[in-house]
């Protein structure tokens, strides 16, 4: 029985050279079948089982390859720290996001001046706002040991700055409604943008739940920024999809969709900002009250 299981394992785990050869043969065979429209021939009936076997063997190879890649990556100190330490991962994410926001703000501002576009101007203000918020948090992280009072002050400041983001949302909505402006993506790139937008939204929501366990206001503020950014991206994606697949006779419906989604994003970001301001203010009051209470106990 043991020998049988070993032979069965060897059948589904061929050596790398044989598997590569089978993948090339299967790819060529399937291409020939579909290009020549020969799906109902003896050649196709021979190719399909070989392709199914090759696909199964390739899928079974993925877990050990992933484990090997993970082990090799963990040999690098930076990557190991990034994978294992949530605070460090959040710091790296802040650095990368700040650099991207700064670059986008400069590009959109240049485009706004070049084309005299209100749409690009709103986007430049939007990315500049995101960059300012992330720079504020990055300075707080880089200042060394966290001070709860200063951390909550930065958290509340991000809440106030998030309110400025609603101005960018309003400008974008006004531009869409007044001038019917919308982002345009060539070819099928819009589907990639849609996939990335929904991934960003899901990732932002998941990260808020995950980093909330740390109890660190700096990292929580960073994830709130990511969520607000994903919501604005969702609004922009809707405009792009309606511009790409909408029709001229449904202009009124498109305006209603822009108005409804823009208002929803506006209210959600305003709610996030208001929550951060209220929570931060309450935490700041508690931090300031704690030393006073300690002094009273010492003098009593």
Beta strands, then each sheet from edge to edge (+ up, - down):
end
